[in-house]
Amino acid sequence: MFISSQIILKFLVFFSTHAFKCTTFCLGAVYSAQGQYAQKLLKDLMENYTSDLRPVEDTDSALNVTLLITLSQIKDMDERNQVLIAYLWIRQVWHDAYLKWNKDDYDGLDIIQIPSSLVWRPDLVLYNKADDDFSGPMDTNVKLRYNGEITWDAPAITKSSCVVDVSYFPFDSQQCNLTFGSWTYNGNQVDITMGNDSGDLSDFVENVEWKLLGMPASKNVIMYGCCPDPYPDITYTVRLQRRSSFYIFNLLLPCFLISFLAPLGFYLPADSGEKVSLGVTVLLALTVFQLVVAESMPPSESVPLIGKYYIATMTMITASTALTIFIMNIHFCGAEAKPVPHWAKVLIIDYMSKIFFVYEVGENCASPSSTSQSSHLSQDDVTHLNHSSQTQTNGKPGNSSKQEEQHTKLVRNVEYIANCYREQKATCAKVAEWKKIAKVMDRFFMWIFFVMVFVMSIIIMGKAP
């Protein structure tokens, strides 16, 4: 029993080994036969074939070429040079009347792949090409079917000119055209048809800066003045929308925050000496952001939306700095300044100071009531001195004239001191009134400019599509 099992095991091993060798031999024979038929087919097809002429039996008929474009990636959008760099897969399909065969004569071989340089190829080019290299697609292989249909798939990196409109930057949308057509053949010789109504976007790789909205296609037939024949072309329109989040956080938001520093310059105390410095610093910061935007934008008459926002903000900060200088001139009015006009006292000191909650004068000067009281005290002292001098003179009629002169001189000195004191108090009150007017104007323009910044930001951002 054990001996019979060994015999059966050896038989199975022998059978499987020879069966595998037989299968390998048969498959090798089949592939070898197909390779021989492919070589024979290629030799027969190219025996009397030329790739220099259009492969049509009737020279008066047009050769139909079907074009299909697959957009794989948007490599770059150069706004300054107005160039779109894209990675495309270009498929061209046409029929060659001289590359047909009966597949039964070649062991059922219905398709072969041969170098594209061996067959005639349409001279389709990108009309709006913006590259120094005028070479076409790569010389990849073509698929040749038994009925003469040729399919040529070739990758290409294209640089096309694109009219860039940056009026609404960074909320702009762009439309870039890719126009393909024959360079030498007219529509009566080579007719171009669209494979689909739009480009194929199934393998598109998303771009970090641009969002692809679509790629519709359209066929155009143009009659040029030089030639009576029509020239068809197919235009693919690449619709792009900019992803604005990067520019919002790096350009718009800093400008918005910096612009709110300009009204705060009015809130700084005039004695700090930093009011004008703050305005100049904010203006320089906005100038740097403006230069960054200008470097990336193409030189054109249309000003970008963000550029308008920067210019409006810089104009507002310039005006605020000029007003700050004017208000500081009022604040530092000295004793030689004229008194505050009556209308300014009523309008600014009495009413506007209450509206903007300005109750302090800003200097440690006495109030007008204390000034009047001091004046009255000084006047009483002078009267008391005069009365004392008269009493002393009347009580002692024999006093000499020297004592009378001393009393008279003393009274004049006291009157002079009292007048100086009254003038000093009046000057201090006048200076305090001018400082209060300056402080009220600071508060007034601070709120005005806060409202202007807010309204201007809403208006500029509201224009974004």
C-alpha positions in Angstrom: 0.0 0.0 0.0 2.8 2.3 0.8 4.6 1.5 -2.4 1.5 2.2 -4.5 1.2 5.7 -2.8 4.8 6.5 -3.8 4.2 5.5 -7.4 1.1 7.7 -7.6 3.0 10.7 -6.1 5.8 10.3 -8.6 3.3 10.1 -11.5 1.6 13.3 -10.4 4.9 15.2 -10.2 5.9 14.0 -13.6 2.6 14.9 -15.1 2.5 18.4 -13.6 6.1 19.2 -14.7 5.4 18.2 -18.3 2.1 20.0 -18.4 3.8 23.2 -17.3 6.5 22.8 -19.9 3.8 22.2 -22.6 1.8 25.3 -21.5 4.9 27.5 -21.6 5.9 26.2 -25.0 2.4 26.8 -26.4 2.1 30.3 -25.0 5.6 31.2 -26.3 4.7 29.9 -29.7 1.5 32.0 -29.7 3.4 35.2 -28.7 6.1 34.4 -31.1 3.6 34.0 -33.8 1.9 37.4 -33.0 5.3 39.1 -32.9 6.1 37.7 -36.3 2.7 38.8 -37.7 3.2 42.3 -36.2 6.6 42.7 -37.9 5.2 41.4 -41.1 2.3 43.8 -40.8 4.5 46.8 -40.1 6.7 45.9 -43.1 3.8 45.6 -45.4 2.2 48.8 -44.3 5.3 50.9 -44.6 6.4 49.4 -47.9 4.9 52.1 -50.1 3.8 54.6 -47.4 4.9 58.2 -47.0 4.3 60.4 -44.0 4.7 63.6 -46.0 1.3 63.9 -47.5 -2.3 63.8 -46.2 -3.5 60.3 -46.0 -6.7 60.7 -48.0 -7.8 58.9 -51.2 -9.4 62.0 -52.6 -7.3 65.1 -52.3 -10.4 67.4 -52.5 -11.9 65.9 -49.4 -11.0 67.1 -45.9 -9.4 64.9 -43.3 -11.3 64.9 -40.0 -9.2 65.2 -36.8 -10.8 64.8 -33.4 -9.2 66.7 -30.6 -9.6 65.9 -26.9 -7.8 67.8 -24.1 -7.3 66.6 -20.6 -6.2 69.2 -18.1 -3.9 67.6 -15.5 -2.5 70.5 -13.6 -2.2 74.3 -13.4 1.5 74.7 -12.8 1.5 78.5 -12.5 -0.3 81.7 -13.3 2.1 84.5 -13.9 0.0 87.6 -13.5 2.8 90.0 -14.1 3.8 88.5 -17.4 0.3 87.3 -18.2 1.3 83.7 -18.9 -0.6 80.5 -17.9 1.5 77.4 -17.5 -0.5 74.2 -17.7 0.2 70.4 -18.0 -2.1 68.9 -20.6 -2.7 65.5 -22.2 -3.5 65.9 -25.8 -5.3 63.2 -27.8 -5.7 63.4 -31.6 -7.7 60.8 -33.5 -7.9 60.6 -37.3 -8.2 58.0 -40.1 -5.3 57.1 -42.4 -6.6 55.7 -45.7 -3.3 53.9 -46.4 -2.9 52.1 -43.1 -5.6 49.5 -43.2 -5.4 45.8 -43.2 -7.5 42.6 -43.0 -6.9 41.3 -39.5 -7.7 37.8 -40.6 -4.6 37.8 -42.7 -2.5 38.6 -39.7 -3.8 36.0 -37.2 -6.5 38.4 -35.9 -4.1 41.2 -35.1 -6.3 44.3 -34.9 -4.1 46.9 -33.2 -0.4 47.8 -33.1 1.6 50.5 -31.5 4.3 52.2 -33.6 6.4 55.3 -33.3 4.5 58.5 -34.3 7.3 59.6 -36.6 6.5 56.8 -39.0 3.0 58.1 -39.8 1.5 61.4 -41.0 0.5 63.6 -38.1 -1.7 66.8 -38.0 0.3 69.9 -37.5 -2.0 71.2 -34.7 -0.3 74.0 -32.6 -1.3 76.2 -29.8 -2.0 79.6 -31.4 -1.5 81.7 -28.3 1.7 80.1 -27.2 4.0 82.3 -25.1 7.0 80.0 -25.0 10.4 80.5 -26.7 10.5 76.7 -27.5 8.4 76.1 -30.5 8.6 72.3 -30.3 5.3 70.4 -30.4 4.1 67.4 -28.2 6.4 64.6 -27.4 7.1 61.9 -30.0 5.2 59.1 -28.3 3.8 56.0 -29.9 0.5 56.0 -31.8 -2.1 53.3 -31.7 -3.0 52.0 -35.1 -6.2 50.0 -35.7 -7.0 47.7 -38.6 -9.6 50.2 -40.0 -7.0 53.0 -40.3 -7.9 54.8 -37.1 -4.9 56.4 -35.4 -4.9 57.6 -31.8 -2.1 59.8 -30.7 -1.8 60.5 -27.0 1.0 63.0 -26.0 1.7 65.0 -22.8 2.6 68.6 -23.1 3.5 71.5 -20.8 2.1 74.7 -22.5 2.8 78.3 -21.8 -0.1 80.4 -23.2 -0.7 84.1 -23.2 -3.6 85.1 -21.0 -5.2 88.5 -20.6 -5.2 89.0 -16.8 -7.7 91.4 -15.2 -6.7 92.2 -11.7 -9.4 94.8 -11.0 -10.8 92.7 -8.2 -7.6 91.2 -6.8 -7.6 89.2 -4.6 -11.2 88.3 -5.3 -10.7 88.0 -9.1 -11.6 85.3 -11.6 -9.6 84.7 -14.8 -10.5 83.2 -18.1 -7.5 81.9 -20.1 -8.0 80.5 -23.7 -6.1 77.6 -25.2 -6.6 77.8 -29.0 -5.6 74.9 -31.1 -5.6 74.8 -34.8 -3.6 73.6 -37.9 -0.8 75.9 -38.9 -0.6 75.1 -42.6 -3.9 73.3 -43.6 -7.1 75.1 -44.0 -10.6 73.8 -43.2 -11.0 72.3 -46.7 -7.9 70.1 -46.1 -8.0 69.3 -42.3 -11.2 69.8 -40.4 -10.9 69.8 -36.6 -13.7 68.6 -34.5 -14.3 68.5 -30.7 -14.3 65.2 -28.9 -16.3 66.6 -26.0 -18.0 69.9 -25.2 -15.4 70.6 -22.5 -12.0 69.5 -21.5 -11.5 66.4 -19.4 -11.0 67.2 -15.7 -11.2 63.8 -14.2 -7.5 63.6 -13.5 -7.0 67.3 -12.5 -4.7 68.0 -9.6 -6.0 70.8 -7.4 -4.0 74.0 -7.3 -3.3 75.8 -4.0 -3.9 79.3 -5.4 -6.5 78.8 -8.1 -9.8 77.0 -8.1 -10.9 75.5 -11.4 -14.5 76.3 -12.3 -14.6 74.6 -15.7 -13.0 74.2 -19.1 -15.7 74.6 -21.9 -14.7 74.2 -25.5 -15.9 75.9 -28.6 -15.2 75.6 -32.3 -14.5 78.7 -34.4 -14.1 79.1 -38.1 -12.2 82.2 -39.0 -11.8 83.8 -42.4 -8.6 85.7 -42.7 -8.1 88.6 -45.1 -5.1 87.0 -46.8 -6.8 83.8 -47.7 -10.3 82.9 -49.0 -10.3 79.5 -47.3 -11.8 79.0 -43.8 -9.4 78.1 -40.9 -11.1 76.2 -38.0 -9.8 76.2 -34.5 -10.9 74.8 -31.1 -10.7 77.1 -28.1 -10.7 75.7 -24.6 -11.5 78.4 -22.0 -9.9 77.7 -18.6 -12.0 79.4 -15.9 -10.1 80.0 -12.7 -11.1 81.7 -9.5 -8.4 82.8 -7.0 -8.4 81.4 -3.5 -8.4 84.6 -1.6 -7.8 83.3 2.0 -4.0 83.7 1.7 -4.3 87.3 0.7 -6.9 88.1 3.2 -4.8 87.0 6.1 -1.5 88.3 4.8 -2.4 91.6 3.0 -6.0 92.7 3.8 -6.2 92.0 7.5 -2.9 93.7 8.4 -3.9 96.7 6.4 -7.3 96.8 8.1 -5.7 96.6 11.6 -3.1 99.2 10.8 -5.7 101.6 9.4 -7.4 101.6 12.9 -4.3 102.9 14.4 -4.6 106.2 12.5 -7.7 107.4 14.5 -6.0 106.4 17.8 -3.4 109.0 17.1 -6.0 111.6 18.0 -6.4 109.9 21.4 -2.8 110.3 22.3 -2.0 113.2 24.7 -0.5 116.1 22.8 2.3 116.4 25.4 3.5 112.9 24.7 5.2 114.1 21.5 4.3 110.8 19.6 1.1 111.9 17.7 2.9 112.7 14.5 5.3 109.9 14.8 2.5 107.3 15.0 0.9 108.7 11.8 4.2 108.6 9.9 4.9 105.1 11.1 1.5 103.8 10.0 1.9 105.5 6.6 5.3 103.8 6.1 3.8 100.4 7.0 1.1 100.8 4.4 3.6 101.9 1.8 5.5 98.6 2.3 2.3 96.6 1.8 1.5 98.7 -1.3 4.9 97.9 -2.8 4.4 94.1 -2.2 1.1 94.2 -4.1 2.6 96.3 -6.9 5.4 93.9 -7.5 3.1 91.0 -8.2 0.6 92.8 -10.3 1.0 93.5 -14.1 1.5 97.2 -15.0 -1.9 98.3 -16.3 -4.3 101.1 -16.0 -6.8 99.1 -13.9 -5.9 99.4 -10.2 -6.5 96.3 -8.1 -9.2 96.4 -5.5 -6.7 95.9 -2.7 -4.6 98.7 -4.2 -7.6 101.1 -4.1 -8.1 100.1 -0.4 -4.4 100.9 0.3 -4.5 104.2 -1.5 -7.7 105.2 0.3 -6.2 104.2 3.7 -3.0 106.1 3.0 -4.9 109.2 2.0 -6.9 109.0 5.2 -3.8 108.6 7.3 -2.1 111.5 5.5 -5.2 113.7 6.3 -5.2 112.5 9.9 -1.5 113.4 10.3 -2.1 116.9 8.8 -5.0 117.4 11.1 -2.9 116.3 14.1 -0.3 118.9 13.2 -3.0 121.6 13.0 -4.5 120.5 16.4 -1.1 120.4 18.1 -0.6 124.0 16.9 -3.8 124.9 18.7 -2.8 123.0 21.8 0.5 124.8 22.2 -0.9 128.3 21.8 1.1 130.5 24.1 0.4 133.7 26.0 0.6 135.7 22.8 -2.4 133.9 21.3 -5.7 135.7 20.8 -8.6 134.9 23.1 -10.9 132.1 22.1 -13.8 133.5 20.0 -17.2 133.5 21.5 -18.7 131.1 18.9 -15.9 128.6 19.6 -16.6 128.8 23.3 -20.3 128.2 22.8 -20.0 125.5 20.1 -16.9 123.6 21.2 -16.4 124.1 24.9 -20.1 124.3 25.9 -21.7 121.7 23.6 -19.2 119.5 21.8 -17.2 118.9 25.0 -20.3 117.4 26.6 -21.1 115.3 23.5 -17.6 113.8 23.4 -17.2 113.6 27.2 -14.4 116.0 27.5 -14.6 117.6 31.0 -11.0 118.3 31.9 -9.0 121.3 30.9 -5.7 119.5 30.9 -3.6 122.0 33.0 -3.3 122.6 36.8 -4.6 126.1 36.4 -7.2 127.8 38.8 -10.7 128.0 37.7 -12.1 131.4 36.7 -14.0 131.6 40.0 -10.8 131.3 42.0 -9.2 133.9 39.7 -12.0 136.4 40.4 -11.7 135.7 44.1 -8.0 136.2 44.1 -8.5 139.4 42.1 -11.1 140.6 44.7 -8.7 139.8 47.5 -5.9 141.7 45.9 -8.2 144.7 45.3 -9.3 144.6 49.0 -5.7 144.5 50.1 -4.9 147.5 48.0 -7.9 149.4 49.4 -6.9 148.4 53.0 -3.4 149.7 52.4 -4.7 153.0 51.0 -7.0 153.4 54.0 -4.2 152.6 56.4 -1.9 155.1 54.8 -4.6 157.8 54.9 -5.3 157.1 58.6 -1.7 157.2 59.5 -1.2 160.4 57.6 -4.3 162.0 59.1 -3.4 160.9 62.6 0.0 162.5 62.4 -0.2 165.8 60.6 3.4 166.5 61.3 4.8 163.6 59.4 7.3 164.4 56.8 6.7 164.1 53.1 9.2 161.2 53.1 6.8 158.9 54.8 4.0 159.8 52.4 6.2 158.9 49.5 7.0 155.5 51.0 3.4 154.7 51.5 2.6 155.8 48.0 5.4 153.6 46.6 4.2 150.6 48.6 0.6 151.0 47.3 1.9 151.2 43.7 3.9 148.1 44.2 1.0 146.2 45.6 -1.2 147.3 42.7 1.5 146.2 40.2 1.7 142.8 41.8 -2.1 142.4 41.8 -2.3 143.4 38.1 0.5 140.9 37.2 -1.4 138.2 39.1 -4.6 139.0 37.3 -2.9 139.0 33.9 -1.2 135.6 34.8 -4.5 134.1 35.7 -6.2 135.4 32.6 -3.4 134.1 30.4 -3.5 130.7 32.1 -7.3 130.5 31.6 -6.9 131.5 27.9 -4.2 128.8 27.3 -6.4 126.3 29.1 -9.4 127.2 26.8 -7.3 126.6 23.7 -6.1 123.3 25.1 -9.6 122.2 25.8 -10.6 123.2 22.2 -7.7 121.1 20.9 -8.7 118.1 23.0 -12.4 118.3 21.9 -11.2 118.5 18.2 -9.1 115.4 18.8 -12.0 113.5 20.1 -14.2 114.7 17.3 -11.8 113.7 14.5 -11.1 110.4 16.2 -14.7 109.3 15.9 -15.0 110.7 12.4 -12.0 108.7 11.2 -13.1 105.5 13.0 -16.4 105.8 11.0 -14.5 106.5 7.8 -12.3 103.4 8.2 -15.3 101.2 8.9 -17.4 102.6 6.0 -14.4 102.6 3.6 -13.7 98.9 4.4 -17.3 97.9 3.8 -17.5 99.9 0.5 -14.2 98.4 -0.8 -15.1 94.8 0.2 -18.6 95.2 -1.1 -17.3 95.7 -4.6 -15.8 92.2 -4.6 -17.7 89.9 -6.9 
